[in-house]
């Protein structure tokens, strides 16, 4: 009798240990999969923002769509009769979609953008008769919005995970568990938090194809673990093992080659030959080259996230207009501040005025290092051309480089009680919410504090033709930052079209009055002459007629960002791209 009681007790202990082990497995699995689900949201929203050019709205839209589809998936999970089989097949599907979605999206975009040219070449159509409207426009629209479709699919399947794991847990315990969902959701929340941390600290620093492959590998591991642990509960076991092994090979292959494929697909969208492409922590860098014949130097174009930043054929026009008016109209040119301009081209023009010290602030250290030491990364012919363009200005002994967000860096300069004779703001267009703050009253007001009383501030201000309202808003925003005189000027830069700049003084004569008092520029310019510059301050009749209706961009209002997004619909340099 005593022996029988001991045997029952041992069985109970074994059963208790087994349940604890199964619980631990299921809870850890749920936490890992929750992290994977959150990473998929970030991956797809990040990629959608990159190709659509509206990062903030893409993130919010993607997360909203995936949450809704996760709810639908949770409802659909009730129809799965065998939770064990359903879960293993589910992880196989999620792993497949997670690792291939971005490559499929890139392929769809490449095909829809190249199709008009292929048809034109097939039927010998002239360039002005490329089929871009109607059906082709709709195809392009669908391709560029395909990340949302994959977000819906992934969200739907991810939403099935919690109900299935909860059902498996109750089947193992062979009873209804009062706190079952609370336990599973607790693991889900903790896992999602860990996934967010992994995304920020690690996955953002690697190629997006590798990030998706690593995340999908975790889903595949979960499937393998369930096959091993619940072998007896599964049907079609050998088929499941075969599919898992096949997908594992695919994930390894995509991890190794995926970034190369994505680059090749992206390169197809550029009109010119892509000679170098790379990704920093903050942006995608692309150099293209256009051959102009044996007797002429090729034209080098530089793109950030698919947007043209400069062309070697006419960048001197843009930079002459940006730098020369501010330095010529300032009382001194000894201590200059440049915000942005990590390519060193504006700095090159500033150094021609022989300042004693130049401070350049740019967030992307990798980009600056590329232009500072091009031979370390770029192909030798391209490196030589870049060195000739910026004249190795970033290595000049009078230059101080600050790698920081300008919004933060200027606070540090104010704390140090710095003052500058001129300030040049050479930032990208406000096509992203993070850039919008650098076009705000708050930002310009602090630049006002850094500027000498007799100095001038010059700002690149997007196109007064294509983005007229955003251009005018920049001028009004600078004026609201307590500058006494704010004026704007414009001219044609062939690669960009009609382009504009804003110039401001905080005391004394207006910028235009100072320039009108000059006989000539103190430093000879490659393109610009004084009469050309004075004429650039003239705008067409009634250009500023809508000025009263245009809002000022305060911090958090996103006024300039929204006006810019409203105005720009086509990227420069890309074949029939969907949005700027």
C-alpha distance (Angstrom), angle and dihedral (degrees) to the residues before:
residue distance angle dihedral
X1 . . .
X2 3.76 . .
X3 3.82 90.7 .
X4 3.83 92.0 52.7
X5 3.81 91.3 50.6
X6 3.82 90.1 51.5
X7 3.81 91.4 50.9
X8 3.83 92.1 51.3
X9 3.78 90.0 48.9
X10 3.81 91.1 52.4
X11 3.82 90.8 50.0
X12 3.79 89.9 50.6
X13 3.82 90.8 50.6
X14 3.79 90.8 48.9
X15 3.80 90.4 49.4
X16 3.80 91.5 48.0
X17 3.80 91.7 49.8
X18 3.79 90.4 47.5
X19 3.80 92.2 51.7
X20 3.80 91.1 48.6
X21 3.81 90.0 50.5
X22 3.80 92.3 48.5
X23 3.81 91.2 46.6
X24 3.80 91.2 50.7
X25 3.81 90.8 49.0
X26 3.81 93.6 49.6
X27 3.81 95.6 44.6
X28 3.81 93.8 47.5
X29 3.81 90.1 45.7
X30 3.80 90.5 52.0
X31 3.81 91.6 49.8
X32 3.82 92.0 49.9
X33 3.81 93.0 47.2
X34 3.81 91.4 47.5
X35 3.80 88.8 56.1
X36 3.80 89.6 48.6
X37 3.81 91.5 50.2
X38 3.80 92.3 52.7
X39 3.81 91.3 47.1
X40 3.81 90.3 52.7
X41 3.81 88.5 54.5
X42 3.79 90.6 51.8
X43 3.81 93.7 43.7
X44 3.78 94.8 52.2
X45 3.81 95.6 40.5
X46 3.81 90.9 47.2
X47 3.80 91.4 50.5
X48 3.81 92.8 43.2
X49 3.80 89.7 52.3
X50 3.79 90.7 49.5
X51 3.81 95.0 53.7
X52 3.81 97.5 35.2
X53 3.81 94.7 42.8
X54 3.83 93.9 -136.1
X55 3.79 102.6 98.8
X56 3.79 99.5 172.0
X57 3.81 98.0 48.4
X58 3.82 90.9 41.3
X59 3.81 91.2 55.3
X60 3.80 93.9 47.8
X61 3.79 93.1 44.7
X62 3.80 93.8 47.7
X63 3.80 94.6 48.0
X64 3.81 91.4 46.5
X65 3.81 92.7 49.4
X66 3.79 93.1 47.0
X67 3.81 93.1 49.0
X68 3.82 90.9 51.9
X69 3.80 92.2 46.8
X70 3.82 90.1 47.4
X71 3.79 87.7 57.6
X72 3.80 90.1 51.5
X73 3.80 89.5 48.6
X74 3.78 90.8 52.5
X75 3.81 89.6 55.1
X76 3.81 91.6 46.4
X77 3.81 91.9 52.3
X78 3.82 88.8 72.6
X79 3.82 88.8 70.9
X80 3.83 93.2 60.9
X81 3.81 107.3 99.6
X82 3.83 99.1 -167.8
X83 3.79 110.3 44.6
X84 3.83 93.3 -169.9
X85 3.82 94.7 55.4
X86 3.79 92.0 38.3
X87 3.79 92.8 53.5
X88 3.83 95.2 50.4
X89 3.81 92.4 48.0
X90 3.80 88.7 45.3
X91 3.81 94.0 56.0
X92 3.80 90.0 47.5
X93 3.82 90.8 54.4
X94 3.82 93.9 45.1
X95 3.81 91.8 48.4
X96 3.81 90.8 50.3
X97 3.81 94.3 48.4
X98 3.80 93.2 41.7
X99 3.77 95.3 54.0
X100 3.83 98.6 39.6
X101 3.83 104.2 34.8
X102 3.80 98.0 88.3
X103 3.81 93.9 45.0
X104 3.82 90.3 49.1
X105 3.83 90.3 48.9
X106 3.81 91.7 50.1
X107 3.81 90.2 48.4
X108 3.80 92.5 50.7
X109 3.80 91.6 50.8
X110 3.80 92.7 47.1
X111 3.82 92.5 49.5
X112 3.81 95.0 47.9
X113 3.80 92.2 47.5
X114 3.80 94.9 47.5
X115 3.80 96.5 42.0
X116 3.86 95.9 81.2
X117 3.81 90.7 51.5
X118 3.80 92.1 46.9
X119 3.82 90.8 51.9
X120 3.82 90.8 45.7
X121 3.81 91.4 51.5
X122 3.81 91.8 46.2
X123 3.81 93.8 52.9
X124 3.84 96.9 31.2
X125 3.79 93.6 -117.8
X126 3.83 118.1 174.5
X127 3.85 117.9 -111.2
X128 3.81 92.7 -104.7
X129 3.80 90.8 56.0
X130 3.81 98.9 57.1
X131 3.83 109.2 141.7
X132 3.81 101.1 -116.1
X133 3.80 104.8 137.5
X134 3.78 134.1 71.1
X135 3.80 113.2 11.6
X136 3.82 93.3 10.8
X137 3.78 92.2 51.4
X138 3.79 90.3 51.1
X139 3.80 91.1 49.5
X140 3.79 89.7 51.6
X141 3.80 91.0 48.6
X142 3.80 91.9 51.3
X143 3.80 92.6 47.1
X144 3.79 94.2 51.0
X145 3.81 90.8 47.9
X146 3.82 94.7 44.7
X147 3.85 91.6 103.1
X148 3.81 86.9 72.5
X149 3.81 90.5 53.6
X150 3.79 91.2 53.2
X151 3.80 89.2 44.6
X152 3.80 89.1 56.6
X153 3.81 91.8 48.1
X154 3.80 95.2 47.4
X155 3.79 92.2 43.2
X156 3.81 90.9 52.3
X157 3.81 93.4 53.6
X158 3.81 94.4 40.0
X159 3.80 88.3 54.0
X160 3.82 89.5 62.0
X161 3.80 94.0 60.4
X162 3.82 100.1 78.1
X163 3.84 96.4 48.4
X164 3.81 91.8 46.6
X165 3.80 95.1 48.3
X166 3.81 90.1 46.3
X167 3.82 89.4 50.8
X168 3.83 92.3 47.7
X169 3.80 90.7 50.4
X170 3.81 92.0 53.5
X171 3.81 92.0 46.9
X172 3.81 90.8 53.1
X173 3.80 91.8 49.2
X174 3.85 88.9 42.2
X175 3.79 91.8 -139.4
X176 3.77 143.0 71.1
X177 3.81 110.6 -82.6
X178 3.79 115.0 -144.2
X179 3.82 95.3 -151.8
X180 3.79 97.8 31.2
X181 3.81 98.2 117.9
X182 3.81 92.3 40.4
X183 3.81 90.2 56.3
X184 3.81 93.4 46.2
X185 3.81 93.4 46.4
X186 3.81 90.4 47.8
X187 3.81 89.5 55.9
X188 3.82 89.2 44.9
X189 3.82 94.1 54.5
X190 3.81 94.1 45.2
X191 3.80 91.8 46.9
X192 3.82 91.8 49.1
X193 3.80 90.1 52.9
X194 3.79 91.5 50.8
X195 3.81 89.8 47.1
X196 3.81 90.7 53.6
X197 3.80 90.5 51.9
X198 3.83 91.9 49.1
X199 3.81 89.7 50.3
X200 3.80 94.0 52.3
X201 3.80 98.2 39.7
X202 3.80 101.1 38.3
X203 3.79 120.6 1.0
X204 3.82 94.3 53.8
X205 3.79 88.6 59.7
X206 3.83 96.0 56.8
X207 3.79 134.3 61.4
X208 3.78 113.8 -71.0
X209 3.83 92.1 -125.1
X210 3.81 90.6 55.4
X211 3.80 90.9 47.4
X212 3.80 91.3 53.1
X213 3.82 92.2 45.8
X214 3.81 92.8 51.0
X215 3.80 91.6 48.2
X216 3.81 92.6 47.6
X217 3.81 89.0 49.3
X218 3.81 89.2 63.1
X219 3.81 90.7 54.4
X220 3.78 88.6 49.9
X221 3.81 91.6 49.4
X222 3.81 89.0 52.5
X223 3.81 88.5 54.0
X224 3.81 92.2 49.0
X225 3.81 91.5 49.2
X226 3.79 92.3 52.3
X227 3.82 91.5 47.7
X228 3.80 89.6 53.6
X229 3.81 96.9 42.5
X230 3.81 99.5 40.1
X231 3.80 100.9 31.7
X232 3.80 94.0 137.0
X233 3.82 93.6 53.7
X234 3.82 94.2 53.8
X235 3.79 132.6 90.6
X236 3.81 125.6 -152.9
X237 3.81 87.8 23.3
X238 3.81 98.1 166.3
X239 3.81 91.0 48.0
X240 3.81 90.7 52.1
X241 3.80 91.7 49.4
X242 3.81 90.6 48.5
X243 3.82 93.7 50.5
X244 3.81 91.3 47.1
X245 3.81 92.0 51.1
X246 3.81 91.8 46.4
X247 3.81 92.1 50.1
X248 3.81 91.0 46.7
X249 3.81 88.8 58.5
X250 3.81 89.1 48.5
X251 3.81 92.5 50.2
X252 3.81 91.6 50.3
X253 3.80 90.2 49.1
X254 3.82 92.7 49.0
X255 3.81 90.8 46.9
X256 3.81 89.2 56.3
X257 3.82 101.2 36.3
X258 3.82 105.7 19.7
X259 3.79 97.0 93.0
X260 3.82 90.6 50.0
X261 3.81 89.9 52.1
X262 3.80 92.2 48.1
X263 3.79 91.2 50.6
X264 3.79 91.8 49.0
X265 3.80 91.3 49.9
X266 3.81 91.3 46.7
X267 3.80 91.7 48.4
X268 3.80 90.3 57.4
X269 3.82 88.6 67.8
X270 3.80 95.1 62.2
X271 3.77 120.1 90.3
X272 3.81 92.9 -142.3
X273 3.78 133.1 52.4
X274 3.82 111.7 -77.7
X275 3.81 107.9 -131.7
X276 3.81 99.8 173.2
X277 3.79 137.6 8.2
X278 3.79 132.3 173.5
X279 3.80 141.4 153.3
X280 3.79 127.8 -123.7
X281 3.79 124.5 -168.1
X282 3.80 89.1 -89.5
X283 3.80 109.6 31.0
X284 3.79 150.5 5.4
X285 3.83 114.6 -102.4
X286 3.80 121.8 -154.4
X287 3.81 131.3 176.2
X288 3.80 119.9 -166.7
X289 3.79 130.4 -173.2
X290 3.78 129.8 -150.4
X291 3.79 117.5 -163.6
X292 3.82 112.9 -137.2
X293 3.80 100.7 -175.6
X294 3.77 136.9 -74.8
X295 3.79 96.0 -68.9
X296 3.81 97.2 46.7
X297 3.77 132.6 68.0
X298 3.82 114.8 -112.1
X299 3.80 117.6 -105.7
X300 3.81 115.3 -112.7
X301 3.80 118.3 -152.7
X302 3.79 123.5 -169.5
X303 3.82 122.4 -155.6
X304 3.80 132.7 -171.1
X305 3.80 112.9 -158.5
X306 3.80 89.2 -18.0
X307 3.83 94.9 -50.9
X308 3.78 120.1 117.6
X309 3.82 112.5 -114.8
X310 3.78 100.1 174.2
X311 3.78 143.7 -15.5
X312 3.78 120.4 -147.6
X313 3.80 88.8 -136.1
X314 3.82 95.6 67.3
X315 3.81 111.2 2.5
X316 3.81 88.4 112.9
X317 3.82 89.4 65.9
X318 3.80 92.5 55.0
X319 3.81 94.7 43.9
X320 3.81 94.4 45.1
X321 3.79 89.1 56.0
X322 3.80 92.6 45.1
X323 3.81 99.1 48.1
X324 3.83 110.9 24.2
X325 3.86 99.7 60.4
X326 3.81 93.9 51.4
X327 3.79 95.9 45.9
X328 3.80 94.8 40.3
X329 3.82 91.5 51.2
X330 3.81 96.6 45.2
X331 3.78 120.8 92.9
X332 3.82 92.2 -127.9
X333 3.80 137.6 18.1
X334 3.80 100.2 -161.0
X335 3.79 104.0 106.1
X336 3.82 117.7 30.6
X337 3.80 132.3 179.8
X338 3.82 121.4 -153.5
X339 3.81 119.6 -170.8
X340 3.80 112.0 -160.9
X341 3.79 118.3 -12.3
X342 3.80 95.2 123.4
X343 3.81 90.2 164.9
X344 3.83 89.4 71.1
X345 3.82 95.0 -128.3
X346 3.81 97.4 115.5
X347 3.80 87.2 42.6
X348 3.81 89.2 54.7
X349 3.80 90.1 57.1
X350 3.81 92.0 45.3
X351 3.81 92.4 51.9
X352 3.81 89.1 56.2
X353 3.84 86.0 72.0
X354 3.84 88.9 59.3
X355 3.82 98.9 -126.0
X356 3.78 120.1 -173.5
X357 3.78 92.8 -131.9
X358 3.82 136.7 9.2
X359 3.80 124.0 -170.0
X360 3.80 116.1 -159.5
X361 3.82 120.6 -168.9
X362 3.80 120.0 -164.6
X363 3.79 130.3 155.1
X364 3.81 98.1 -145.3
X365 3.80 110.0 73.2
X366 3.82 92.3 175.9
X367 3.81 90.7 57.2
X368 3.82 92.1 49.5
X369 3.81 91.8 47.9
X370 3.80 88.9 51.5
X371 3.82 92.0 55.6
X372 3.80 93.1 37.3
X373 3.82 95.1 53.1
X374 3.82 104.2 15.9
X375 3.81 92.9 164.7
X376 3.82 90.2 66.2
X377 3.81 93.1 66.4
X378 3.79 113.3 4.5
X379 3.81 125.9 79.2
X380 3.82 109.4 -91.7
X381 3.86 97.5 -108.1
X382 3.81 92.1 48.3
X383 3.81 92.1 44.4
X384 3.81 90.8 54.9
X385 3.81 91.3 50.5
X386 3.81 92.5 49.8
X387 3.81 91.0 48.9
X388 3.81 89.7 51.7
X389 3.79 91.4 48.4
X390 3.80 99.1 52.0
X391 3.82 93.9 27.0
X392 3.83 88.7 -133.8
X393 3.79 88.3 -72.5
X394 3.81 93.7 157.3
X395 3.82 89.9 64.7
X396 3.82 94.6 52.1
X397 3.84 112.1 127.1
X398 3.82 92.0 -130.0
X399 3.80 92.6 58.5
X400 3.81 124.7 95.4
X401 3.80 115.6 -164.2
X402 3.81 120.4 -153.6
X403 3.80 116.5 -169.5
X404 3.79 103.0 -156.0
X405 3.77 146.5 101.9
X406 3.80 102.8 -77.8
X407 3.80 90.2 -136.9
X408 3.81 88.7 63.8
X409 3.80 98.3 32.4
X410 3.81 95.2 60.0
X411 3.80 89.7 56.1
X412 3.79 88.3 57.7
X413 3.81 90.5 49.2
X414 3.80 90.1 51.2
X415 3.81 90.4 49.6
X416 3.81 87.8 53.8
X417 3.84 88.4 50.2
X418 3.79 92.2 -123.1
X419 3.79 122.3 173.3
X420 3.81 129.5 -165.2
X421 3.80 132.2 -157.5
X422 3.81 91.9 -145.5
X423 3.80 135.2 5.7
X424 3.80 123.7 -151.6
X425 3.82 118.5 -165.4
X426 3.81 109.6 -161.8
X427 3.79 102.2 168.3
X428 3.81 128.7 147.5
X429 3.79 117.3 -97.1
X430 3.84 115.2 -76.3
X431 3.80 91.9 -98.6
X432 3.81 93.3 134.1
X433 3.82 131.0 52.3
X434 3.82 90.5 -123.6
X435 3.81 89.2 59.6
X436 3.79 93.0 46.7
X437 3.83 91.4 74.9
X438 3.83 88.6 60.5
X439 3.82 88.0 60.5
X440 3.81 94.9 50.8
X441 3.82 133.8 111.5
X442 3.79 88.6 -115.1
X443 3.81 92.4 57.3
X444 3.80 95.8 44.1
X445 3.82 91.6 46.7
X446 3.79 90.1 58.2
X447 3.80 90.6 47.6
X448 3.81 85.6 53.5
X449 3.81 88.6 59.2
X450 3.82 91.2 50.5
X451 3.82 94.5 48.9
X452 3.79 121.5 91.2
X453 3.79 114.7 -115.8
X454 3.82 91.7 -110.5
X455 3.82 96.1 39.2
X456 3.81 132.7 100.7
X457 3.80 133.9 -130.1
X458 3.84 119.3 -145.2
X459 3.82 123.5 -168.2
X460 3.80 132.2 -175.3
X461 3.80 101.9 -125.0
X462 3.83 109.3 -173.1
X463 3.83 122.9 -115.2
X464 3.82 120.3 -32.9
X465 3.80 87.5 -159.8
X466 3.82 104.1 45.8
X467 3.82 97.1 28.4
X468 3.79 102.3 25.6
X469 3.81 97.1 153.9
X470 3.81 92.9 49.2
X471 3.82 89.7 48.1
X472 3.81 92.8 51.9
X473 3.82 91.1 44.5
X474 3.80 90.6 56.5
X475 3.81 90.0 55.3
X476 3.82 92.5 47.9
X477 3.80 91.3 46.6
X478 3.82 92.4 53.0
X479 3.81 89.6 48.5
X480 3.81 89.9 52.7
X481 3.81 88.8 56.2
X482 3.83 90.6 73.4
X483 3.81 99.3 -96.3
X484 3.79 109.5 150.6
X485 3.81 96.8 -142.7
X486 3.79 127.0 21.8
X487 3.80 122.5 -179.8
X488 3.78 135.4 170.0
X489 3.78 133.7 -147.9
X490 3.79 137.5 -177.5
X491 3.78 146.5 -170.4
X492 3.77 140.9 167.2
X493 3.80 118.7 -81.0
X494 3.82 103.1 -175.1
X495 3.81 95.9 -142.4
X496 3.82 92.7 49.8
X497 3.78 103.0 26.1
X498 3.81 119.5 -137.4
X499 3.81 107.5 5.0
X500 3.77 134.6 -176.0
X501 3.79 143.5 -154.2
X502 3.80 135.7 -167.6
X503 3.80 124.3 -140.4
X504 3.81 127.1 -172.2
X505 3.80 141.4 -178.0
X506 3.80 125.6 -158.9
X507 3.81 98.1 -156.9
X508 3.81 140.1 11.5
X509 3.79 126.1 10.1
X510 3.77 121.8 10.0
X511 3.82 117.2 -102.0
X512 3.81 91.9 -107.7
X513 3.81 92.5 49.7
X514 3.80 90.1 52.2
X515 3.78 92.1 50.2
X516 3.81 92.2 46.6
X517 3.80 88.6 56.2
X518 3.82 91.4 61.0
X519 3.79 125.0 92.8
X520 3.80 93.0 -156.3
X521 3.78 141.5 -25.9
X522 3.79 113.4 -69.6
X523 3.82 87.8 -136.6
X524 3.80 120.6 43.3
X525 3.80 112.9 -114.9
X526 3.80 125.9 -142.8
X527 3.81 92.4 -132.1
X528 3.76 114.0 -3.4
X529 3.79 127.1 84.9
X530 3.79 126.4 -172.2
X531 3.85 95.0 -112.4
X532 3.83 89.3 50.3
X533 3.78 90.6 52.2
X534 3.80 94.6 47.8
X535 3.80 89.6 51.2
X536 3.81 90.4 50.9
X537 3.82 89.8 69.8
X538 3.81 89.6 67.7
X539 3.82 117.9 93.9
X540 3.76 132.3 -171.7
X541 3.78 120.3 -82.5
X542 3.82 113.4 -73.7
X543 3.82 92.0 4.9
X544 3.81 91.2 139.7
X545 3.79 94.5 40.2
X546 3.82 90.8 111.2
X547 3.81 94.2 46.7
X548 3.82 94.5 107.5
X549 3.79 90.7 56.1
X550 3.82 94.1 52.2
X551 3.79 115.8 94.8
X552 3.79 127.6 -133.2
X553 3.80 116.2 -114.3
X554 3.79 109.3 -119.0
X555 3.79 121.9 -178.6
X556 3.80 107.8 -77.9
X557 3.80 95.9 12.7
X558 3.86 95.3 97.6
X559 3.80 89.1 -153.9
X560 3.81 97.8 143.5
X561 3.80 92.6 40.2
X562 3.82 91.0 53.4
X563 3.81 93.2 45.3
X564 3.79 90.4 49.4
X565 3.81 93.2 48.9
X566 3.78 90.4 48.1
X567 3.80 91.7 52.8
X568 3.80 103.5 42.6
X569 3.78 117.5 65.8
X570 3.80 104.2 151.3
X571 3.79 128.0 53.4
X572 3.76 117.3 -132.7
X573 3.77 116.1 -116.7
X574 3.81 97.4 17.2
X575 3.78 124.4 104.9
X576 3.80 107.3 -108.5
X577 3.81 94.1 -33.3
X578 3.77 115.2 -173.5
X579 3.80 103.6 -128.2
X580 3.78 144.5 -1.7
